[in-house]
Amino acid sequence: KKFDEGTGYRSKSFLTVPLKNSQDEIIGVIQLLNATDASGTVIEFSKQIQPLVEALASQAAVALDNQQLLESQRKLLESFIELIASAIDAKSPYTGGHCQRVPELTKMLAKAACDDKDGPFKDFDLTEEQWYELHIGAWLHDCGKVTTPEYVVDKAVKLETIYNRVHEVRMRFEVVKREAEIEYYKALIEGRGDPDALKAELDATLTKIDADWEFIAKANVGDEFMAPEAQDRIREIAKTQWTRTLDDRLGLSFEERKRKDRKPPVPTPAKEYLLADRDDHVVFRDALEPAAQPDNPFGFKLNIPEHKYNFGEIYNLCIARGTLTEEERFKINDHIVQTIIMLEQLPFPKHLKRVPEYAGGHHEKMDGTGYPRK
């Protein structure tokens, strides 16, 4: 009725056939209006035409069902990709929203290139499929960050790993102060010097320890630049010793114990340095890592640090700029390596075959100074 009112058409006879999908659900209808005879008079639809229309409806239902399935799969793919991007953004408050902003910025840049009519991009254009391919690539550009440890991405101070190890270092300074006080009282009891001179020596020692601690604490925060003189002072402070009386191989994880066992245990009581770069601070790199192979199949050209991680305390505190070691900076940059490896394993259809190229190229530069393929 509404159709007739809106068009001025008058419907008198109808033949309506439902469109059903493979689950026998109605997904639409085919409706024929106003059958006519040879003279043009509207008549009822004959029963003979019904099987033909039903066959047509069946074919239309298959086509419509396929289209709806493709659209639902497309929406599922996009939702899943956006879910991954949102999860990556949620990992770090410092990079929150990045994965969602990049697709928008990518579209803006691509549109500007397409709109260029006189400049170097005057012949550049994208088809609808290419726009979609670029859209998917932009959303997946940082999917490799799922492999990046949060403490590396969020490393706010130099001694931070899973926790800020400056608290452990501070307790060593406390131990050194207590040992100085104990030595002072032992000297008094044993009469090993003038009490006033011993007290003055203790006060000077405690003052120096406090000053050294404040310096180490400030160095831990990191800055735009650490002077070589400051690094030398860290190494000098590190030479201070304290006495460990407990077994340092108890309560360790399997991996920690493996690293500790690189050297034989030291009997207690044992003298330890206030700060140290120990063998067990080093995490070796797996030689089987794809990026570590000089002839890797992905074409990566990377300057790979010798070790995967180095948790050495002196090594970390002497970081000249910021809070990241060479190994940690490589690990952050490694997210693009992982992105490429992950995406190139996926069976993208023909119209999305360049997604790995788009996603994996966002750190490359025209002058060849980018990474990981240069």
RODO-2510 file (C-alpha; in nm, 4 decimals, decimal comma):
residues 374
     n   res          X          Y          Z
     1     k     0,0000     0,0000     0,0000
     2     k     0,2773     0,2432     0,0922
     3     f     0,4580     0,1563    -0,2298
     4     d     0,1465     0,2370    -0,4297
     5     e     0,0917     0,5606    -0,2410
     6     g     0,4489     0,6672    -0,2924
     7     t     0,4686     0,5832    -0,6620
     8     g     0,1128     0,6217    -0,7849
     9     y     0,1246     0,2615    -0,8959
    10     r    -0,1696     0,0323    -0,8279
    11     s    -0,0860    -0,3220    -0,7294
    12     k    -0,3568    -0,5753    -0,8042
    13     s    -0,1904    -0,9152    -0,8315
    14     f     0,1134    -1,0497    -0,6484
    15     l     0,3522    -1,3421    -0,6591
    16     t     0,5831    -1,3408    -0,3568
    17     v     0,8537    -1,6032    -0,3054
    18     p     1,0846    -1,6079     0,0006
    19     l     1,4630    -1,6214    -0,0345
    20     k     1,6029    -1,8844     0,2022
    21     n     1,9646    -1,9536     0,2914
    22     s     2,1252    -2,2909     0,3589
    23     q     1,9915    -2,2816     0,7167
    24     d     1,6380    -2,2412     0,5809
    25     e     1,6236    -1,8863     0,7174
    26     i     1,4366    -1,6204     0,5210
    27     i     1,6855    -1,3553     0,4127
    28     g     1,4686    -1,1723     0,1608
    29     v     1,1839    -1,2044    -0,0874
    30     i     1,1188    -1,1759    -0,4587
    31     q     0,7868    -1,0135    -0,5353
    32     l     0,6320    -0,9815    -0,8785
    33     l     0,3454    -0,7382    -0,9317
    34     n     0,0573    -0,7188    -1,1764
    35     a     0,0710    -1,0014    -1,4253
    36     t    -0,0989    -0,9064    -1,7517
    37     d    -0,2587    -1,0880    -2,0405
    38     a    -0,2067    -1,0200    -2,4091
    39     s    -0,4329    -0,7178    -2,3943
    40     g    -0,2464    -0,5656    -2,0996
    41     t    -0,5166    -0,6352    -1,8453
    42     v    -0,3927    -0,7187    -1,4946
    43     i    -0,4624    -1,0807    -1,4082
    44     e    -0,3612    -1,3341    -1,1450
    45     f    -0,0219    -1,4990    -1,1766
    46     s    -0,0549    -1,8438    -1,3270
    47     k     0,0569    -2,1499    -1,1362
    48     q     0,2781    -2,2446    -1,4297
    49     i     0,5117    -1,9490    -1,3676
    50     q     0,5539    -2,0197    -0,9969
    51     p     0,8238    -2,2936    -1,0348
    52     l     1,0269    -2,0625    -1,2591
    53     v     1,0116    -1,7795    -1,0047
    54     e     1,0960    -2,0203    -0,7235
    55     a     1,4023    -2,1384    -0,9178
    56     l     1,5034    -1,7763    -0,9723
    57     a     1,4494    -1,7084    -0,6018
    58     s     1,6705    -2,0039    -0,5136
    59     q     1,9560    -1,8677    -0,7250
    60     a     1,9065    -1,5195    -0,5845
    61     a     1,9092    -1,6598    -0,2309
    62     v     2,2420    -1,8334    -0,2935
    63     a     2,3944    -1,5137    -0,4320
    64     l     2,2569    -1,3022    -0,1476
    65     d     2,3646    -1,5566     0,1143
    66     n     2,7175    -1,5637    -0,0273
    67     q     2,7324    -1,1859    -0,0258
    68     q     2,6141    -1,1714     0,3339
    69     l     2,8662    -1,4372     0,4348
    70     l     3,1476    -1,2428     0,2687
    71     e     3,0354    -0,9234     0,4390
    72     s     3,0101    -1,0938     0,7783
    73     q     3,3573    -1,2435     0,7329
    74     r     3,4906    -0,9035     0,6363
    75     k     3,3362    -0,7463     0,9461
    76     l     3,4715    -1,0279     1,1626
    77     l     3,8211    -0,9805     1,0172
    78     e     3,8105    -0,6059     1,0767
    79     s     3,6744    -0,6492     1,4291
    80     f     3,9412    -0,9059     1,5120
    81     i     4,2154    -0,6800     1,3760
    82     e     4,0828    -0,3836     1,5724
    83     l     4,0603    -0,6052     1,8805
    84     i     4,4297    -0,6925     1,8491
    85     a     4,5187    -0,3259     1,7994
    86     s     4,3145    -0,2235     2,1033
    87     a     4,4823    -0,4922     2,3138
    88     i     4,8254    -0,3657     2,2073
    89     d     4,7282    -0,0076     2,2900
    90     a     4,6009    -0,1233     2,6291
    91     k     4,9404    -0,2773     2,7137
    92     s     5,1034     0,0590     2,7701
    93     p     4,9774     0,3983     2,8883
    94     y     5,2648     0,5570     2,6949
    95     t     5,1501     0,4310     2,3543
    96     g     4,7748     0,4159     2,4174
    97     g     4,5687     0,4960     2,1087
    98     h     4,8661     0,4712     1,8716
    99     c     4,7338     0,1694     1,6803
   100     q     4,4019     0,3470     1,6308
   101     r     4,5518     0,6792     1,5233
   102     v     4,7826     0,5348     1,2577
   103     p     4,4997     0,4119     1,0281
   104     e     4,3440     0,7580     1,0330
   105     l     4,6756     0,9285     0,9605
   106     t     4,7432     0,6762     0,6846
   107     k     4,4114     0,7557     0,5185
   108     m     4,4807     1,1279     0,5409
   109     l     4,8228     1,0888     0,3792
   110     a     4,6926     0,8564     0,1079
   111     k     4,4015     1,0892     0,0327
   112     a     4,6374     1,3850     0,0055
   113     a     4,8454     1,1882    -0,2450
   114     c     4,5362     1,0897    -0,4433
   115     d     4,4141     1,4506    -0,4460
   116     d     4,7459     1,5789    -0,5809
   117     k     4,6776     1,6869    -0,9390
   118     d     4,9972     1,8733    -1,0272
   119     g     5,2760     1,7462    -0,8008
   120     p     5,4789     1,4247    -0,7909
   121     f     5,1671     1,2206    -0,7032
   122     k     4,9495     1,3497    -0,9866
   123     d     4,9259     1,0006    -1,1403
   124     f     4,8744     0,8252    -0,8069
   125     d     4,5366     0,6776    -0,7252
   126     l     4,3869     0,3876    -0,5323
   127     t     4,1006     0,1606    -0,6238
   128     e     3,8381     0,0648    -0,3682
   129     e     4,0151    -0,2677    -0,3090
   130     q     4,3511    -0,0945    -0,2682
   131     w     4,2015     0,1455    -0,0140
   132     y     4,0746    -0,1524     0,1837
   133     e     4,4124    -0,3255     0,1571
   134     l     4,5852    -0,0128     0,2893
   135     h     4,3264     0,0131     0,5668
   136     i     4,3971    -0,3424     0,6860
   137     g     4,7734    -0,2908     0,6613
   138     a     4,7509     0,0253     0,8716
   139     w     4,5531    -0,1485     1,1452
   140     l     4,8038    -0,4365     1,1545
   141     h     5,1201    -0,2252     1,1413
   142     d     5,2112    -0,2885     1,5068
   143     c     5,0692    -0,6372     1,5587
   144     g     5,4230    -0,7588     1,6364
   145     k     5,4128    -0,5625     1,9621
   146     v     5,2266    -0,8530     2,1185
   147     t     5,5745    -1,0078     2,1505
   148     t     5,7351    -0,7015     2,3131
   149     p     5,7639    -0,7281     2,6937
   150     e     5,5691    -0,4564     2,8713
   151     y     5,8580    -0,3686     3,1006
   152     v     6,0709    -0,2833     2,7957
   153     v     5,8037    -0,0638     2,6379
   154     d     5,7292     0,1042     2,9715
   155     k     6,0850     0,1135     3,1085
   156     a     6,0740     0,4393     3,3006
   157     v     6,4063     0,4108     3,4863
   158     k     6,7363     0,2438     3,4065
   159     l     6,7215    -0,0397     3,6605
   160     e     6,3648    -0,1367     3,5788
   161     t     6,2869    -0,4881     3,4605
   162     i     5,9715    -0,6489     3,5969
   163     y     6,0227    -0,4155     3,8923
   164     n     6,2469    -0,1197     3,9698
   165     r     6,5682    -0,2773     4,1016
   166     v     6,6738     0,0500     4,2631
   167     h     6,4982    -0,0746     4,5786
   168     e     6,7350    -0,3711     4,5897
   169     v     7,0317    -0,1390     4,5402
   170     r     6,9067     0,0924     4,8148
   171     m     6,8979    -0,1988     5,0597
   172     r     7,2619    -0,2717     4,9792
   173     f     7,3474     0,0881     5,0647
   174     e     7,1597     0,0381     5,3907
   175     v     7,3671    -0,2758     5,4575
   176     v     7,6894    -0,0865     5,3847
   177     k     7,5855     0,1831     5,6328
   178     r     7,5056    -0,0763     5,8994
   179     e     7,8375    -0,2491     5,8398
   180     a     8,0165     0,0842     5,8830
   181     e     7,8332     0,1422     6,2107
   182     i     7,9073    -0,2110     6,3316
   183     e     8,2744    -0,1642     6,2476
   184     y     8,2728     0,1632     6,4419
   185     y     8,1284     0,0012     6,7537
   186     k     8,3665    -0,2938     6,7284
   187     a     8,6571    -0,0507     6,7073
   188     l     8,5295     0,1289     7,0170
   189     i     8,4928    -0,1953     7,2123
   190     e     8,8347    -0,3187     7,1063
   191     g     8,9950     0,0194     7,1738
   192     r     9,1364     0,0520     6,8236
   193     g     9,1515     0,4285     6,8175
   194     d     9,0452     0,7592     6,9606
   195     p     8,6638     0,7600     7,0056
   196     d     8,6264     1,1099     6,8641
   197     a     8,8375     1,0255     6,5615
   198     l     8,6436     0,7024     6,5060
   199     k     8,3132     0,8916     6,5302
   200     a     8,4323     1,1548     6,2844
   201     e     8,5423     0,8804     6,0458
   202     l     8,2028     0,7099     6,0772
   203     d     8,0149     1,0337     6,0140
   204     a     8,2251     1,1031     5,7057
   205     t     8,1667     0,7487     5,5784
   206     l     7,7901     0,7690     5,6301
   207     t     7,7764     1,1104     5,4649
   208     k     7,9631     0,9744     5,1631
   209     i     7,7355     0,6698     5,1422
   210     d     7,4275     0,8936     5,1531
   211     a     7,5711     1,1165     4,8808
   212     d     7,6622     0,8154     4,6678
   213     w     7,3119     0,6746     4,7088
   214     e     7,1506     1,0021     4,6049
   215     f     7,3748     1,0125     4,2990
   216     i     7,2860     0,6545     4,2004
   217     a     6,9156     0,7193     4,2565
   218     k     6,9241     1,0268     4,0331
   219     a     7,1269     0,8429     3,7700
   220     n     6,8612     0,5714     3,7651
   221     v     6,5976     0,8182     3,6471
   222     g     6,7788     0,8760     3,3196
   223     d     6,8249     1,1960     3,1239
   224     e     6,8947     1,3244     2,7782
   225     f     7,2673     1,2878     2,8368
   226     m     7,5004     1,1379     3,0973
   227     a     7,8530     1,2762     3,0990
   228     p     8,1490     1,0350     3,0985
   229     e     8,2505     1,1754     3,4387
   230     a     7,9179     1,0650     3,5836
   231     q     7,9644     0,7175     3,4368
   232     d     8,3108     0,7011     3,5941
   233     r     8,1636     0,7930     3,9316
   234     i     7,9099     0,5100     3,9024
   235     r     8,1910     0,2637     3,8356
   236     e     8,3843     0,3990     4,1340
   237     i     8,0846     0,3728     4,3675
   238     a     8,0292     0,0182     4,2437
   239     k     8,3642    -0,0889     4,3932
   240     t     8,2274    -0,0512     4,7457
   241     q     8,1804    -0,3936     4,9021
   242     w     7,9311    -0,5484     5,1409
   243     t     7,9045    -0,8925     5,2971
   244     r     7,6510    -1,1476     5,1785
   245     t     7,5817    -1,4277     5,4271
   246     l     7,2871    -1,6009     5,2563
   247     d     7,2814    -1,8431     4,9637
   248     d     7,1961    -1,6433     4,6495
   249     r     7,0905    -1,9559     4,4582
   250     l     6,7809    -2,0323     4,6603
   251     g     6,4329    -1,9395     4,5391
   252     l     6,5387    -1,8831     4,1784
   253     s     6,3393    -1,9579     3,8678
   254     f     6,4669    -2,2212     3,6257
   255     e     6,6111    -1,9609     3,3872
   256     e     6,7721    -1,7605     3,6693
   257     r     6,9358    -2,0743     3,8055
   258     k     7,0703    -2,1632     3,4607
   259     r     7,2354    -1,8228     3,4376
   260     k     7,3720    -1,8472     3,7918
   261     d     7,5224    -2,1868     3,7188
   262     r     7,7507    -2,0365     3,4567
   263     k     7,9883    -1,9833     3,7483
   264     p     8,0466    -2,1992     4,0571
   265     p     7,8874    -2,0825     4,3835
   266     v     8,0915    -1,8669     4,6200
   267     p     8,0983    -1,9857     4,9831
   268     t     7,9419    -1,7519     5,2380
   269     p     8,0144    -1,5138     5,3911
   270     a     8,1082    -1,3591     5,0580
   271     k     8,2127    -1,0095     4,9646
   272     e     7,9861    -0,8558     4,7008
   273     y     8,0197    -0,5311     4,5095
   274     l     7,7619    -0,2613     4,5726
   275     l     7,6848    -0,2595     4,1993
   276     a     7,7852    -0,5267     3,9529
   277     d     7,7706    -0,6515     3,5967
   278     r     7,7546    -1,0264     3,6550
   279     d     7,7494    -1,3133     3,4084
   280     d     7,3995    -1,4069     3,5200
   281     h     7,2795    -1,0590     3,4245
   282     v     7,3284    -1,1513     3,0585
   283     v     7,0546    -1,3302     2,8637
   284     f     7,1998    -1,4963     2,5564
   285     r     7,0390    -1,4509     2,2178
   286     d     6,8833    -1,7534     2,0534
   287     a     7,0856    -1,8233     1,7412
   288     l     6,7717    -1,9657     1,5797
   289     e     6,5887    -1,6315     1,5795
   290     p     6,5000    -1,5480     1,2167
   291     a     6,6277    -1,1928     1,2482
   292     a     6,9614    -1,3201     1,3816
   293     q     7,0405    -1,5076     1,0615
   294     p     7,2541    -1,3073     0,8156
   295     d     7,0819    -1,4788     0,5224
   296     n     6,7323    -1,4638     0,6709
   297     p     6,4522    -1,5191     0,4171
   298     f     6,2796    -1,1919     0,5048
   299     g     6,5532    -0,9606     0,3814
   300     f     6,6189    -0,8051     0,7230
   301     k     6,9364    -0,5977     0,7485
   302     l     6,9833    -0,5337     1,1172
   303     n     7,2637    -0,4454     1,3541
   304     i     7,1870    -0,7116     1,6112
   305     p     7,3310    -0,6805     1,9650
   306     e     7,5342    -0,9774     2,0818
   307     h     7,2984    -1,0523     2,3703
   308     k     6,9215    -1,0583     2,3983
   309     y     6,9251    -0,8699     2,7295
   310     n     7,1868    -0,7345     2,9657
   311     f     7,0586    -0,6580     3,3149
   312     g     7,3990    -0,5533     3,4468
   313     e     7,3528    -0,2798     3,7054
   314     i     7,6549    -0,0722     3,6094
   315     y     7,5794    -0,1291     3,2419
   316     n     7,2243    -0,0006     3,2825
   317     l     7,3055     0,2894     3,5132
   318     c     7,5672     0,4116     3,2648
   319     i     7,3160     0,4421     2,9797
   320     a     7,4145     0,7716     2,8220
   321     r     7,0711     0,8768     2,6943
   322     g     6,7288     0,7788     2,8211
   323     t     6,6657     0,4524     3,0022
   324     l     6,7021     0,1833     2,7349
   325     t     7,0037    -0,0348     2,6723
   326     e     7,1109    -0,1229     2,3202
   327     e     6,9486    -0,4634     2,3658
   328     e     6,6184    -0,3184     2,4857
   329     r     6,6046    -0,0635     2,2068
   330     f     6,6592    -0,3449     1,9591
   331     k     6,3802    -0,5416     2,1275
   332     i     6,1409    -0,2500     2,0847
   333     n     6,2407    -0,2114     1,7201
   334     d     6,2025    -0,5871     1,6823
   335     h     5,8253    -0,5447     1,6882
   336     i     5,8321    -0,4625     1,3178
   337     v     6,0395    -0,7741     1,2493
   338     q     5,7783    -0,9798     1,4318
   339     t     5,4993    -0,7993     1,2450
   340     i     5,6483    -0,9010     0,9112
   341     i     5,7145    -1,2598     1,0193
   342     m     5,3612    -1,2969     1,1546
   343     l     5,1830    -1,1417     0,8578
   344     e     5,3846    -1,3203     0,5913
   345     q     5,2688    -1,6505     0,7375
   346     l     4,9024    -1,5631     0,6861
   347     p     4,7240    -1,6781     0,3671
   348     f     4,5979    -1,3364     0,2588
   349     p     4,3649    -1,3440    -0,0434
   350     k     4,4748    -1,1799    -0,3660
   351     h     4,3138    -0,8441    -0,2902
   352     l     4,5019    -0,8257     0,0435
   353     k     4,8367    -0,9698    -0,0651
   354     r     5,0243    -0,6419    -0,0016
   355     v     4,9094    -0,6086     0,3596
   356     p     5,2418    -0,7469     0,4958
   357     e     5,4298    -0,5002     0,2746
   358     y     5,2238    -0,2036     0,3928
   359     a     5,2292    -0,3030     0,7589
   360     g     5,5955    -0,4015     0,7543
   361     g     5,7207    -0,0890     0,5818
   362     h     5,6118     0,1788     0,8253
   363     h     5,9627     0,2191     0,9713
   364     e     6,1392     0,2273     0,6362
   365     k     6,2621     0,5548     0,4854
   366     m     6,3087     0,6681     0,1287
   367     d     6,6798     0,7315     0,1902
   368     g     6,7374     0,3761     0,3152
   369     t     6,8032     0,4686     0,6782
   370     g     6,4951     0,2968     0,8159
   371     y     6,4547    -0,0607     0,9310
   372     p     6,4357    -0,3575     0,9181
   373     r     6,5060    -0,4026     0,5463
   374     k     6,6659    -0,0668     0,4636
***
